[in-house]
Amino acid sequence: MAKNALVLLAEGFEEVEAITPVDYLCRAGIAVTVAAIGGGTADGSLNVKGARAGLTVIADTTLQDLGQFPLIDQFDAIIIPGGMPGAANIAASAESGALITKMAAAGKLICAICAAPAIVLAPLGLLSGKKFTCFPGMEEKVQDGIWTDARVAIDGNIITSRAAGTAGAFAIAIIGYLLGETAGEKVAQSVLL
C-alpha cells in the first residue's frame, strides 16, 4: 500500500532538513506533499523562504487549503523541519498544532528535527515520557522528555533528529518506519549515505 507524508514549511525553515527528507522519501516511492504554513509568506503565496541560504521552495499547497480534506486519513506521516524562525512559526500556528496532535493521537508517524522537537512537539505534550533528540542545547526546553544525544531517536510513533548534518539519517529512519528497513537501506546505499 502506498505511503503518504506531509512536510510542513514555514518562513525560516532549515533548507537541508526540509529538502533531504522530501528527496529521500520520493526516491523510496513515498508520496510527499509540502504544505506552506500561513500561506508561506506575508503575501500568501506558496513561496517559502529558508533560514540559511535564503533558498525559496514552492510548496504544493497551503495547510489552510488542505484543511478541507481528512488529513489524518490522507497522510501516514508528518515531517517538521527545524530552523529558526521556521520551527517557531510552525509552533505559533494553531492549525499546525491541532493537526500534529490529532495525527499523533491517531498513531500516525510524527517526525521533527533540530529545533522542532523542542519548539513544536514538546509544547504539544508529544515528548512527555518519550526518548528524543534535538539540536544541542534545545533539550533544556523539554521538561518531561528523555533526551539522548543519538543522531536519530525513535520512540513509538515519534522520530526526532539533531540538525542539518543528520538529515540523511533522519530521512532513512522515516523510510524504514514506513516501508521497512530494507527500503531505507536501499535509499541509503543509492545516495552513498
C-alpha positions as CSV (number, residue, x, y, z in Angstrom):
1,M,0.0,0.0,0.0
2,A,1.3,3.4,-1.0
3,K,2.5,5.7,1.8
4,N,2.0,9.5,2.0
5,A,3.9,12.1,4.0
6,L,3.2,15.7,4.7
7,V,6.1,18.2,5.2
8,L,5.2,21.5,6.9
9,L,7.2,24.5,5.8
10,A,7.1,28.0,7.4
11,E,9.2,31.0,6.6
12,G,12.7,30.5,8.1
13,F,12.9,26.7,7.7
14,E,16.3,24.9,7.6
15,E,16.8,24.1,4.0
16,V,18.7,20.8,4.3
17,E,16.3,19.5,7.0
18,A,13.3,20.0,4.7
19,I,14.7,19.1,1.3
20,T,16.6,15.9,2.3
21,P,13.6,14.1,3.6
22,V,11.5,15.2,0.6
23,D,14.1,13.9,-1.8
24,Y,14.9,10.6,0.0
25,L,11.2,9.8,0.6
26,C,10.4,10.4,-3.0
27,R,13.3,8.1,-4.0
28,A,11.7,5.4,-1.8
29,G,8.3,5.8,-3.6
30,I,6.6,7.7,-0.7
31,A,4.3,10.4,-2.0
32,V,5.3,13.7,-0.4
33,T,3.1,16.8,-0.1
34,V,4.8,20.1,1.0
35,A,2.4,22.5,2.7
36,A,3.2,26.1,3.5
37,I,2.1,27.4,6.9
38,G,0.4,30.7,6.9
39,G,0.4,30.9,3.2
40,G,4.2,30.6,3.2
41,T,4.9,34.3,3.1
42,A,3.2,37.5,4.1
43,D,1.7,37.8,0.6
44,G,0.0,34.3,1.0
45,S,2.0,32.8,-1.9
46,L,3.3,29.2,-2.0
47,N,6.9,30.5,-1.9
48,V,8.5,29.8,1.4
49,K,12.0,31.2,2.1
50,G,14.5,29.2,4.1
51,A,16.6,30.4,7.0
52,R,20.3,29.9,5.9
53,A,20.8,30.1,2.2
54,G,17.6,32.1,1.5
55,L,16.5,29.3,-0.7
56,T,12.9,29.6,-1.7
57,V,10.8,26.5,-2.0
58,I,7.5,26.5,-3.8
59,A,5.1,24.4,-1.7
60,D,2.5,22.1,-3.2
61,T,-0.3,23.7,-1.2
62,T,-1.0,25.5,2.0
63,L,-2.1,23.9,5.2
64,Q,-5.2,26.0,5.1
65,D,-6.2,24.6,1.7
66,L,-5.5,21.1,2.9
67,G,-7.8,21.8,5.8
68,Q,-10.9,20.8,3.8
69,F,-9.6,17.2,3.5
70,P,-9.5,14.5,6.1
71,L,-5.7,14.8,6.6
72,I,-5.5,12.2,9.3
73,D,-6.6,9.6,6.9
74,Q,-4.7,11.0,3.9
75,F,-1.2,11.0,5.4
76,D,0.8,8.3,7.2
77,A,3.5,10.8,8.5
78,I,4.1,14.4,9.2
79,I,7.6,15.9,9.0
80,I,8.6,19.1,10.7
81,P,11.9,20.7,9.8
82,G,13.8,22.9,12.2
83,G,15.5,26.2,11.5
84,M,14.6,29.5,13.1
85,P,12.3,31.2,12.9
86,G,10.7,28.3,10.9
87,A,10.1,26.0,13.8
88,A,8.7,28.9,15.9
89,N,6.4,29.9,13.0
90,I,5.0,26.3,12.9
91,A,4.7,26.3,16.7
92,A,2.7,29.6,16.5
93,S,0.2,28.1,14.1
94,A,-2.8,26.7,16.0
95,E,-3.8,24.9,12.9
96,S,-0.4,23.1,12.7
97,G,-0.6,22.2,16.4
98,A,-4.1,20.8,16.1
99,L,-3.1,18.7,13.1
100,I,0.1,17.3,14.7
101,T,-1.8,16.4,17.9
102,K,-4.6,14.7,16.0
103,M,-2.2,12.7,13.8
104,A,-0.2,11.6,16.9
105,A,-3.4,10.5,18.7
106,A,-4.3,8.5,15.5
107,G,-0.9,6.7,15.7
108,K,0.5,8.4,12.6
109,L,4.2,8.9,12.4
110,I,5.4,12.3,13.8
111,C,8.9,13.4,12.7
112,A,10.8,16.5,13.9
113,I,14.4,17.6,13.5
114,C,16.7,20.2,15.0
115,A,14.8,22.9,17.0
116,A,11.4,21.4,16.0
117,P,11.3,18.6,18.7
118,A,11.7,21.2,21.5
119,I,9.9,24.1,19.9
120,V,7.0,22.3,18.2
121,L,6.5,18.8,19.7
122,A,7.3,19.5,23.4
123,P,4.7,22.2,23.9
124,L,2.1,19.9,22.4
125,G,3.0,17.3,25.1
126,L,4.2,14.8,22.5
127,L,7.6,14.3,24.1
128,S,6.3,13.5,27.5
129,G,8.0,10.3,28.7
130,K,9.4,9.8,25.2
131,K,13.0,9.4,24.2
132,F,14.0,12.2,21.9
133,T,16.9,14.2,20.4
134,C,17.2,17.7,19.1
135,F,19.7,20.5,18.3
136,P,22.3,20.7,21.2
137,G,21.1,22.9,24.0
138,M,17.4,22.8,22.9
139,E,16.8,19.8,25.1
140,E,16.8,22.2,28.0
141,K,13.4,23.5,26.8
142,V,11.9,20.0,27.2
143,Q,10.9,19.3,30.8
144,D,9.3,15.8,30.6
145,G,11.1,14.0,27.8
146,I,14.0,11.6,27.9
147,W,16.9,13.3,26.0
148,T,19.5,11.3,24.1
149,D,22.5,12.5,22.1
150,A,21.8,10.0,19.3
151,R,21.7,11.3,15.8
152,V,18.1,9.9,15.4
153,A,15.8,8.8,18.2
154,I,12.7,6.6,17.6
155,D,10.2,6.1,20.4
156,G,6.9,4.6,19.3
157,N,5.5,6.8,16.5
158,I,7.9,9.7,17.2
159,I,11.1,10.2,15.3
160,T,13.4,13.0,16.2
161,S,16.9,14.1,14.9
162,R,19.6,16.6,15.7
163,A,20.4,19.0,12.9
164,A,21.1,19.5,9.2
165,G,24.1,17.1,9.4
166,T,21.7,14.3,10.5
167,A,19.0,15.0,7.9
168,G,20.0,12.0,5.8
169,A,19.8,9.5,8.7
170,F,16.5,11.2,9.8
171,A,15.0,10.6,6.3
172,I,16.3,7.0,6.2
173,A,14.7,6.3,9.6
174,I,11.4,7.7,8.3
175,I,11.6,5.4,5.3
176,G,12.5,2.5,7.5
177,Y,9.5,3.1,9.7
178,L,7.0,3.5,6.8
179,L,8.3,0.9,4.4
180,G,10.7,-1.4,6.4
181,E,14.5,-1.3,7.0
182,T,15.3,-2.8,3.6
183,A,13.7,0.1,1.8
184,G,15.6,2.6,4.0
185,E,18.9,0.7,3.4
186,K,18.3,0.7,-0.4
187,V,17.9,4.5,-0.5
188,A,20.9,5.0,1.9
189,Q,23.1,2.9,-0.5
190,S,21.8,4.7,-3.6
191,V,22.9,8.1,-2.2
192,L,26.1,6.8,-0.6
193,L,24.9,7.9,2.8
